[in-house]
């Protein structure tokens, strides 16, 4: 998972909090025919939560905020819960930016997800040296306890460990080589999940990763490694309850193999795990100049993916953003010098794109 938009800006969002509800409960959101056609209502017709990543900078945009409130039933902070933001100084945990997003969500009747608690990226500069020097497990457990405890009973789900698998790193267990693994071995995963469960007993605990979605041989290896990882963790008593598929696709790259993905998701469900799509978008770089062609390719890729995932009964589907409005073109691979990415359901003017319609139709079974 990678950052795609403008730099983080701070915001103290206004809005009174609504009455609390069980954090991991899927609300009964079945939409009536009379209700406005939105992604959240289309998803609710199958008792699925549709939502999006957002950040405090985006919530300064009044037009966008209206679209987000209409379309989304669940939010996830894009930047604000990464440890580099939350704990810039050791032992000083600042969750005020996350609180702003939570306040906005609750004021608009939305749920929130937490992302990520333990990751090998986006950490403060002091953390890796401290872990390597001290070998102190509290650098995992204490942080998880503080963050989960702060939101106890208010978070729908947590991406507890993010992207711990990397078959390309060459280990027999296919775990990613990181400072966490170097110091604590695979036990760092156990530590994180047990701390999260103790600190927020009702939230859904998710393992989040990318690499299972597409049809290339590398994805076959990733799916096999993910199943082995989950089986072994569950056998050790690690309280993982769901798999988060990030859902980063490429309109002009390797496609989803629907049969392979269907079989994989059936194996995940057979382990007793739930499924979420946590970061869905479709990269349209490398396509032609014609926006219409690119938009149709993005919509087709999204639909092929969701048609399989939705049959597996996911808890939620979130896109990594709602609108192209905040996407930055520098840094994207692009054949066009003036390439502007069109990866999300709404365009820069907040108009609904073919991807929006493909997702709505996938949710409703059209």
C-alpha positions as CSV (number, residue, x, y, z in Angstrom):
1,X,0.0,0.0,0.0
2,X,1.4,3.4,-0.9
3,X,0.5,7.0,-0.4
4,X,-1.2,8.6,-3.3
5,X,-2.4,12.1,-2.5
6,X,-1.3,15.5,-1.2
7,X,0.6,15.8,2.0
8,X,-1.3,15.5,5.3
9,X,-2.9,18.6,6.6
10,X,-4.3,19.0,10.1
11,X,-8.0,19.6,10.7
12,X,-10.1,19.7,13.9
13,X,-13.4,18.5,12.4
14,X,-16.5,19.7,14.0
15,X,-19.6,17.6,14.7
16,X,-21.1,16.0,17.7
17,X,-20.6,12.3,18.2
18,X,-23.6,10.0,17.7
19,X,-24.6,7.4,20.2
20,X,-22.1,4.5,20.3
21,X,-22.9,1.1,18.8
22,X,-21.1,-2.3,18.9
23,X,-17.8,-1.7,17.0
24,X,-17.8,-4.8,15.0
25,X,-21.5,-5.0,14.2
26,X,-22.6,-4.7,10.6
27,X,-25.5,-2.3,10.7
28,X,-28.8,-3.3,9.1
29,X,-28.4,-0.9,6.2
30,X,-30.7,-2.5,3.7
31,X,-31.8,0.4,1.5
32,X,-35.3,1.0,0.4
33,X,-36.2,1.6,-3.2
34,X,-37.1,5.2,-2.3
35,X,-33.6,6.0,-1.0
36,X,-31.0,7.8,-3.1
37,X,-28.9,5.5,-5.3
38,X,-25.4,5.6,-3.7
39,X,-22.6,3.1,-3.3
40,X,-23.4,2.7,0.4
41,X,-27.1,2.0,-0.3
42,X,-26.2,-0.4,-3.2
43,X,-23.8,-2.3,-0.9
44,X,-26.3,-2.3,1.9
45,X,-28.7,-4.2,-0.3
46,X,-26.4,-7.1,0.4
47,X,-25.7,-6.1,4.0
48,X,-22.2,-5.0,3.0
49,X,-20.5,-1.8,4.2
50,X,-19.1,0.5,1.4
51,X,-16.6,3.0,2.4
52,X,-13.4,4.9,1.6
53,X,-10.1,6.1,2.9
54,X,-9.9,9.8,3.6
55,X,-7.7,12.2,5.4
56,X,-8.0,15.4,7.4
57,X,-6.9,17.5,4.4
58,X,-9.8,16.2,2.2
59,X,-12.3,17.0,4.9
60,X,-11.5,20.7,4.4
61,X,-13.1,20.5,1.0
62,X,-16.8,21.2,1.5
63,X,-18.0,19.8,-1.9
64,X,-16.1,16.6,-1.4
65,X,-17.4,16.2,2.2
66,X,-20.9,16.2,0.9
67,X,-20.1,13.5,-1.6
68,X,-18.3,11.4,1.0
69,X,-21.3,11.7,3.4
70,X,-23.7,10.5,0.7
71,X,-21.6,7.6,-0.6
72,X,-19.8,6.1,2.3
73,X,-20.9,4.1,5.4
74,X,-17.4,3.5,6.8
75,X,-14.2,5.4,6.7
76,X,-10.5,4.6,7.3
77,X,-7.8,7.2,7.9
78,X,-5.4,7.3,5.0
79,X,-2.4,8.7,6.8
80,X,-3.4,9.7,10.3
81,X,-3.0,6.4,12.0
82,X,0.4,5.5,10.7
83,X,2.9,5.4,13.5
84,X,5.1,8.0,11.9
85,X,2.2,10.4,12.5
86,X,0.9,9.1,15.8
87,X,4.2,8.7,17.7
88,X,6.7,11.1,16.2
89,X,8.4,11.3,19.6
90,X,8.8,8.1,21.6
91,X,6.1,7.5,24.2
92,X,4.1,10.6,23.0
93,X,1.0,9.2,21.3
94,X,-1.1,11.8,19.5
95,X,-4.4,10.6,18.1
96,X,-6.0,14.0,17.6
97,X,-6.0,13.7,13.8
98,X,-7.7,10.3,14.0
99,X,-10.1,11.8,16.5
100,X,-11.1,14.4,13.9
101,X,-11.9,11.7,11.3
102,X,-13.8,9.7,13.9
103,X,-15.8,12.7,14.9
104,X,-16.7,13.4,11.3
105,X,-17.7,9.8,10.7
106,X,-19.9,9.6,13.8
107,X,-21.6,12.9,13.0
108,X,-22.6,11.4,9.7
109,X,-23.7,8.0,11.0
110,X,-20.6,6.2,9.7
111,X,-18.3,3.6,11.2
112,X,-14.5,3.7,11.2
113,X,-11.7,1.2,10.6
114,X,-8.2,1.4,12.1
115,X,-5.2,1.1,9.8
116,X,-2.4,0.0,10.4
117,X,-1.1,-0.9,13.9
118,X,2.1,-2.8,12.9
119,X,3.8,-2.2,9.6
120,X,7.3,-2.2,8.3
121,X,6.8,1.2,6.7
122,X,5.7,4.7,7.7
123,X,7.3,4.4,11.2
124,X,9.0,7.2,13.1
125,X,12.8,7.4,12.7
126,X,13.5,6.5,16.3
127,X,11.5,3.2,16.2
128,X,13.7,0.7,14.3
129,X,17.0,1.6,16.1
130,X,15.1,1.3,19.4
131,X,13.7,-2.1,18.5
132,X,17.1,-3.4,17.4
133,X,18.9,-2.1,20.4
134,X,16.4,-3.0,23.2
135,X,14.6,-6.1,21.8
136,X,11.7,-4.8,24.0
137,X,8.3,-6.4,23.1
138,X,6.6,-3.4,24.7
139,X,7.6,-1.4,21.6
140,X,4.8,-3.4,19.9
141,X,2.4,-4.2,22.7
142,X,2.4,-0.9,24.5
143,X,1.8,1.0,21.3
144,X,-1.1,-1.3,20.2
145,X,-2.6,-1.1,23.7
146,X,-2.5,2.7,23.7
147,X,-4.1,3.1,20.2
148,X,-6.7,0.3,20.5
149,X,-7.5,1.4,24.1
150,X,-8.1,5.0,23.0
151,X,-10.7,3.8,20.5
152,X,-12.0,0.8,22.5
153,X,-15.6,0.0,21.6
154,X,-15.7,2.6,18.8
155,X,-13.8,1.0,16.0
156,X,-15.4,-1.5,13.5
157,X,-12.2,-3.3,12.7
158,X,-8.4,-3.0,12.9
159,X,-5.7,-3.8,10.3
160,X,-3.5,-5.1,13.1
161,X,-0.5,-6.3,11.0
162,X,-0.1,-5.0,7.5
163,X,1.9,-6.7,4.7
164,X,3.9,-9.2,6.6
165,X,4.2,-11.6,3.6
166,X,6.7,-11.5,0.8
167,X,7.6,-14.7,-0.9
168,X,10.2,-12.8,-3.0
169,X,12.3,-12.4,0.2
170,X,13.2,-16.0,0.1
171,X,12.3,-17.3,3.5
172,X,10.7,-20.7,3.8
173,X,7.8,-19.3,5.7
174,X,7.4,-16.5,3.1
175,X,7.4,-13.8,5.8
176,X,8.7,-10.3,4.8
177,X,12.2,-9.5,6.1
178,X,11.8,-6.5,8.3
179,X,13.2,-5.2,11.6
180,X,10.2,-6.6,13.4
181,X,11.0,-10.1,12.1
182,X,14.7,-9.7,12.6
183,X,14.3,-8.9,16.3
184,X,11.2,-10.9,17.4
185,X,10.8,-13.5,14.7
186,X,7.2,-14.5,13.7
187,X,6.2,-13.9,17.4
188,X,5.8,-10.2,16.6
189,X,2.6,-11.0,14.8
190,X,1.2,-12.9,17.8
191,X,2.2,-10.1,20.1
192,X,0.4,-7.5,18.1
193,X,-2.9,-9.4,17.7
194,X,-3.1,-10.5,21.4
195,X,-2.5,-6.9,22.5
196,X,-5.2,-5.7,20.1
197,X,-7.7,-8.3,21.3
198,X,-7.1,-7.5,25.0
199,X,-7.4,-3.7,24.4
200,X,-10.4,-3.7,22.1
201,X,-12.3,-7.0,22.7
202,X,-15.2,-6.4,20.2
203,X,-13.5,-5.0,17.1
204,X,-12.9,-7.3,14.1
205,X,-9.1,-8.1,13.9
206,X,-7.9,-8.2,10.3
207,X,-4.7,-9.3,8.5
208,X,-4.2,-6.9,5.6
209,X,-2.1,-7.5,2.4
210,X,-2.0,-7.2,-1.4
211,X,-0.9,-9.8,-3.9
212,X,-3.8,-12.3,-3.8
213,X,-6.0,-10.6,-6.3
214,X,-4.3,-11.1,-9.7
215,X,-3.7,-14.1,-11.9
216,X,0.1,-14.2,-12.5
217,X,2.4,-17.0,-11.2
218,X,3.7,-14.6,-8.5
219,X,0.1,-14.2,-7.3
220,X,-0.3,-17.9,-7.2
221,X,2.7,-18.1,-4.8
222,X,1.3,-15.2,-2.8
223,X,-2.1,-16.9,-2.4
224,X,-0.4,-20.1,-1.2
225,X,1.8,-18.2,1.2
226,X,-1.1,-16.3,2.6
227,X,-3.1,-19.5,3.3
228,X,-0.1,-21.1,5.0
229,X,0.4,-17.9,7.0
230,X,-3.2,-17.8,8.1
231,X,-3.4,-21.5,8.9
232,X,-0.2,-21.4,11.0
233,X,-1.3,-18.3,12.9
234,X,-4.7,-19.7,13.7
235,X,-3.1,-22.9,14.9
236,X,-1.0,-20.9,17.3
237,X,-4.1,-19.2,18.6
238,X,-3.5,-15.8,17.1
239,X,-6.9,-14.0,17.1
240,X,-7.0,-13.1,13.4
241,X,-10.7,-12.9,12.4
242,X,-10.6,-11.7,8.8
243,X,-8.4,-11.2,5.7
244,X,-8.2,-7.8,4.2
245,X,-7.7,-7.9,0.4
246,X,-6.3,-4.5,-0.5
247,X,-7.7,-4.7,-4.1
248,X,-5.1,-2.6,-5.9
249,X,-5.6,-3.5,-9.6
250,X,-4.3,-2.3,-12.9
251,X,-6.6,-1.6,-15.9
252,X,-3.8,-2.3,-18.4
253,X,-1.7,-4.8,-16.4
254,X,-2.1,-8.3,-15.1
255,X,-5.9,-9.1,-14.8
256,X,-7.8,-10.8,-12.1
257,X,-8.1,-14.6,-12.6
258,X,-11.7,-15.1,-11.4
259,X,-11.4,-18.9,-10.9
260,X,-8.2,-18.7,-9.0
261,X,-9.5,-15.9,-6.8
262,X,-12.8,-17.7,-6.2
263,X,-11.0,-20.8,-5.1
264,X,-8.7,-18.9,-2.8
265,X,-11.5,-17.0,-1.1
266,X,-13.4,-20.3,-0.5
267,X,-10.3,-21.6,1.2
268,X,-10.1,-18.4,3.4
269,X,-13.7,-18.8,4.4
270,X,-13.1,-22.5,5.2
271,X,-10.6,-21.3,7.8
272,X,-13.5,-19.5,9.5
273,X,-12.3,-16.1,8.5
274,X,-14.3,-13.1,7.2
275,X,-13.2,-11.1,4.1
276,X,-12.9,-7.4,3.6
277,X,-11.7,-5.3,0.6
278,X,-9.8,-2.6,2.2
279,X,-8.0,-0.4,-0.4
280,X,-9.6,-0.9,-3.8
281,X,-8.5,1.2,-6.7
282,X,-7.6,0.6,-10.4
283,X,-4.4,2.1,-11.8
284,X,-5.2,3.3,-15.4
285,X,-1.6,4.3,-16.3
286,X,-0.2,2.8,-19.5
287,X,-3.5,3.1,-21.3
288,X,-4.4,5.3,-24.3
289,X,-5.0,9.0,-24.2
290,X,-8.8,8.5,-24.7
291,X,-10.3,9.0,-21.2
292,X,-13.4,7.0,-22.2
293,X,-11.3,3.9,-23.0
294,X,-9.4,4.2,-19.8
295,X,-12.5,4.7,-17.7
296,X,-14.2,1.6,-19.2
297,X,-11.1,-0.4,-18.6
298,X,-11.0,0.7,-15.0
299,X,-14.7,-0.2,-14.6
300,X,-14.3,-3.6,-16.2
301,X,-11.3,-4.4,-13.9
302,X,-13.2,-3.4,-10.8
303,X,-16.3,-5.3,-11.8
304,X,-14.4,-8.5,-12.6
305,X,-12.8,-8.3,-9.1
306,X,-16.0,-7.5,-7.2
307,X,-18.1,-10.1,-8.9
308,X,-15.9,-12.8,-7.4
309,X,-15.3,-11.1,-4.0
310,X,-19.0,-10.3,-3.4
311,X,-19.9,-13.9,-3.9
312,X,-17.7,-14.7,-0.9
313,X,-19.8,-12.5,1.4
314,X,-17.4,-9.7,2.4
315,X,-18.1,-7.6,5.5
316,X,-17.0,-4.4,3.7
317,X,-15.6,-3.0,0.5
318,X,-13.5,0.2,0.8
319,X,-11.9,2.1,-2.0
320,X,-8.6,3.9,-1.3
321,X,-10.2,7.3,-1.7
322,X,-13.5,8.2,-3.2
323,X,-12.6,10.8,-5.8
324,X,-9.7,11.4,-8.3
325,X,-9.9,15.0,-7.0
326,X,-6.9,14.5,-4.7
327,X,-4.7,12.2,-6.8
328,X,-1.3,13.5,-7.7
329,X,0.1,12.7,-11.2
330,X,3.8,13.0,-10.4
331,X,5.3,9.7,-9.5
332,X,2.9,7.6,-11.5
333,X,4.1,5.5,-14.3
334,X,2.6,7.1,-17.4
335,X,3.0,7.1,-21.1
336,X,1.4,10.5,-21.3
337,X,3.3,13.6,-20.1
338,X,0.0,15.1,-19.0
339,X,-1.4,11.9,-17.5
340,X,-4.0,12.5,-14.8
341,X,-5.0,9.3,-12.9
342,X,-8.6,8.2,-13.0
343,X,-8.5,5.4,-10.4
344,X,-11.5,5.9,-8.2
345,X,-15.4,6.0,-8.4
346,X,-15.8,9.8,-8.7
347,X,-13.8,12.1,-11.0
348,X,-12.1,15.4,-10.0
349,X,-15.4,17.2,-10.2
350,X,-17.1,14.6,-8.1
351,X,-19.1,13.2,-11.0
352,X,-19.8,9.5,-11.1
353,X,-17.6,7.6,-13.5
354,X,-18.0,4.2,-15.1
355,X,-16.2,2.7,-12.1
356,X,-18.9,4.0,-9.8
357,X,-21.6,2.4,-12.0
358,X,-19.7,-0.9,-12.2
359,X,-19.4,-1.0,-8.4
360,X,-23.1,-0.2,-7.9
361,X,-24.1,-2.8,-10.4
362,X,-21.8,-5.4,-8.8
363,X,-23.4,-4.6,-5.4
364,X,-26.9,-5.0,-6.6
365,X,-26.2,-7.9,-8.9
366,X,-27.2,-6.1,-12.0
